Amino acid sequence: METMTPSYRRFVRFAMEETQRGTHLVSLPLPEKLRCMKAKDDNVAFHTLSFQAPKIRLLRSLVIEERHKMQVLDFAVFPKPEFDLPIFCANFFSSGQLNIIVLDLNPLHDVITQMVYKEKYYKKLLPLGEKYCELLPWGGKLTGESIRFFSPIVIWTKFTSSQSKHDILYSAFQDYYKAWLELMDQATEETDALQILHNCEAQHKYLTWRAEKDPGYPLLKKLFGDNLAKEITRNFLFDGVASLGDKSFLDYFPGYECEDGTINKKRTVVGKSFETRPWNATGDFIGYEFG
């Protein structure tokens, strides 16, 4: 008997309700080119929302649903540069019986070689990560380049659809999001101009990477066409690429430059991937370190 994936819209409803308990959200308009966007397939429905708040630069969500076939959730919360908070990230893809999941509080600053930021935001959350990494085991190879954008508590997993697994995923989403909201509540505004600039550049680097190398782009291109997929990626999902900084992808990641000056389309040029979880129970990185 086929197990239907519960709608990811309930994840968004939970997040919105929890956020509104502690802060005031202001709706943001969709970019003009996206206000009338339509998928190529009439069986595909999508739902978007976009907000800001006193400590939140952008809270946005995209849910894509193809009846009885496929479902996607891309939900993220980006702090304002005056706060060095992690970036809340939930990327879920379900098709048939297969579910591919990434759930994390993506670090704004390095947590592989620098201990201060890791201690500040993740030390108290390690038991939470340990709980769910046992329930939702590591999903296989993760590239060496992308690992720097994940935290010691990242959930990267794949599973076959079942009610119990979806219940665990929903519980994990709830717990991780409430943990992020608690961090936001406790965050104090940075006043040092250099640190604010540092936070801004770190977020811009993250956005630049995601906008260029996000694994969900081929699906968006298939559903909406290349031009609209680029618009969704750069001006909605990863809005800030054009406004938070002026460095290019190759400025941040010169190893991806081809001989003709274009960007290498491969997901990895380092050639290193992690088939098992590269952090231990105390949050120490035990995988291959790279610059």
HUBELWO-V865309 format. One record per residue. N is the residue number from 1. SS is DSSP state (H for helix, E for strand, L for the rest). OMEGA is omega as a letter, one per 40 degrees, with the letter a starting at -180 (999 if undefined). D_FIRST is the distance of its C-alpha to the first C-alpha in Angstrom with 2 decimals. Layout:
# HUBELWO-V865309
n: (N	N)
ss: (SS	SS)
omega: (OMEGA	OMEGA)
d_first: (D_FIRST	D_FIRST)
This chain:
# HUBELWO-V865309
n: (1	2	3	4	5	6	7	8	9	10	11	12	13	14	15	16	17	18	19	20	21	22	23	24	25	26	27	28	29	30	31	32	33	34	35	36	37	38	39	40	41	42	43	44	45	46	47	48	49	50	51	52	53	54	55	56	57	58	59	60	61	62	63	64	65	66	67	68	69	70	71	72	73	74	75	76	77	78	79	80	81	82	83	84	85	86	87	88	89	90	91	92	93	94	95	96	97	98	99	100	101	102	103	104	105	106	107	108	109	110	111	112	113	114	115	116	117	118	119	120	121	122	123	124	125	126	127	128	129	130	131	132	133	134	135	136	137	138	139	140	141	142	143	144	145	146	147	148	149	150	151	152	153	154	155	156	157	158	159	160	161	162	163	164	165	166	167	168	169	170	171	172	173	174	175	176	177	178	179	180	181	182	183	184	185	186	187	188	189	190	191	192	193	194	195	196	197	198	199	200	201	202	203	204	205	206	207	208	209	210	211	212	213	214	215	216	217	218	219	220	221	222	223	224	225	226	227	228	229	230	231	232	233	234	235	236	237	238	239	240	241	242	243	244	245	246	247	248	249	250	251	252	253	254	255	256	257	258	259	260	261	262	263	264	265	266	267	268	269	270	271	272	273	274	275	276	277	278	279	280	281	282	283	284	285	286	287	288	289	290	291)
ss: (L	L	L	L	L	L	L	L	H	H	H	H	H	H	H	H	H	H	H	H	H	H	L	L	L	E	E	L	L	L	L	H	H	H	L	L	L	L	L	L	L	L	L	E	E	E	E	E	E	E	E	E	E	L	L	E	E	E	E	E	E	E	E	E	E	E	L	L	L	E	E	E	E	E	E	E	E	E	E	L	L	L	L	L	L	L	E	E	E	E	E	E	E	E	E	L	L	E	E	E	E	E	E	E	E	E	L	L	L	L	L	L	L	L	H	H	H	H	H	H	H	L	H	H	H	H	H	H	H	H	H	H	H	H	H	L	L	L	L	L	L	E	E	L	L	H	H	H	H	L	L	L	L	L	E	E	E	E	E	E	L	L	H	H	H	H	H	H	H	H	H	H	H	H	H	H	H	H	H	H	H	H	H	H	H	H	L	L	L	L	L	L	H	H	H	H	H	H	H	H	H	H	H	H	H	H	H	H	H	H	H	H	H	L	L	L	H	H	H	H	H	H	H	H	L	H	H	H	H	H	H	H	H	H	H	H	H	L	L	L	L	L	L	L	L	L	L	L	H	H	H	H	L	H	H	H	E	L	L	L	L	L	E	L	L	L	L	L	L	L	L	L	E	E	L	L	L	L	E	L	L	L	L	L	E	L	L	L	L	L	L)
omega: (a	i	a	i	i	a	i	i	i	i	a	i	i	a	a	i	a	a	a	i	a	a	a	a	i	a	i	i	i	i	a	a	a	a	a	a	a	i	i	a	a	i	a	i	i	a	a	i	a	a	i	a	a	i	a	i	a	i	a	a	i	i	i	a	i	a	i	a	a	i	a	i	i	a	a	i	a	i	i	a	i	i	a	a	i	i	i	a	i	i	a	i	i	i	a	i	a	i	i	a	i	i	a	i	a	a	i	i	a	i	i	a	a	a	a	a	i	i	a	a	a	a	a	a	a	i	i	i	i	i	a	i	i	a	a	a	a	a	i	a	i	a	i	i	a	a	a	a	i	a	i	a	a	i	i	a	i	i	i	a	i	a	a	i	i	i	i	a	i	i	i	i	i	a	i	a	i	i	i	i	i	i	i	a	a	a	i	a	i	i	i	a	a	i	i	i	i	i	a	i	i	i	i	i	i	a	a	i	a	a	a	a	a	a	i	a	i	i	i	i	i	a	a	a	a	a	a	i	i	i	i	a	a	a	i	a	a	i	a	i	a	a	a	a	a	i	i	i	a	i	a	a	a	i	a	a	i	a	a	i	i	a	i	a	i	i	a	i	i	a	i	i	a	a	i	a	a	i	i	a	i	i	i	i	a	i	i	i	a	a	999)
d_first: (0.00	3.83	6.51	9.57	12.88	15.33	18.40	21.06	23.63	23.47	24.73	27.62	28.38	28.66	30.94	33.11	33.59	34.51	36.84	38.63	39.41	41.79	43.01	43.88	41.73	43.33	41.26	41.98	41.99	39.85	41.93	43.38	41.61	38.18	38.81	37.86	35.43	32.75	29.93	30.32	26.94	26.88	23.12	23.89	25.07	26.90	28.53	31.60	33.97	37.08	39.47	42.36	43.97	47.12	45.64	42.83	43.76	40.37	37.06	34.69	31.04	29.06	25.48	24.01	20.91	19.60	17.22	13.52	15.01	17.29	18.96	22.20	24.40	27.99	29.92	33.34	36.52	39.84	42.90	46.32	48.63	50.70	47.92	46.66	43.25	40.18	37.90	34.59	31.84	28.08	26.44	22.64	20.70	16.96	15.60	12.12	11.00	14.74	16.94	20.71	22.78	26.52	27.97	31.66	35.08	36.60	40.21	42.93	45.28	45.09	43.49	43.75	47.53	48.70	48.25	49.60	46.73	44.14	45.99	46.34	42.72	40.45	42.24	41.03	37.45	37.00	35.50	32.85	32.06	32.10	29.59	26.95	27.70	26.63	23.35	22.72	24.49	26.54	24.69	27.18	30.21	31.92	35.16	38.54	39.58	36.66	36.81	40.00	38.16	35.83	36.74	36.47	33.62	31.43	27.67	26.60	23.15	20.01	16.61	12.94	11.12	10.55	12.13	14.93	15.88	16.09	18.14	20.37	20.89	21.90	24.21	25.71	26.38	28.07	30.16	31.21	32.17	34.12	35.86	36.84	38.15	40.21	41.72	42.54	44.22	46.36	47.28	50.91	52.17	53.85	57.39	58.43	58.43	57.82	54.76	53.35	53.98	52.28	49.17	49.22	49.48	46.70	44.32	45.56	44.92	41.33	40.82	42.53	40.27	37.06	38.28	39.10	36.41	33.34	30.26	28.74	31.63	30.31	27.34	29.87	32.07	29.38	28.51	32.07	34.51	36.81	39.40	37.13	34.96	38.21	39.24	36.00	36.29	40.01	40.75	37.70	35.37	38.37	41.16	44.32	44.62	47.51	49.03	48.89	50.73	52.21	51.24	49.16	46.21	48.66	51.00	48.35	46.78	49.59	47.87	45.66	48.69	49.04	52.49	52.62	51.93	48.37	45.31	43.38	39.86	38.39	36.31	38.60	42.18	42.70	40.54	39.31	35.74	34.24	31.45	31.65	32.54	36.24	37.22	37.91	37.44	40.77	39.87	42.15	41.24	41.17	40.13	42.47	44.78	45.99	48.31)
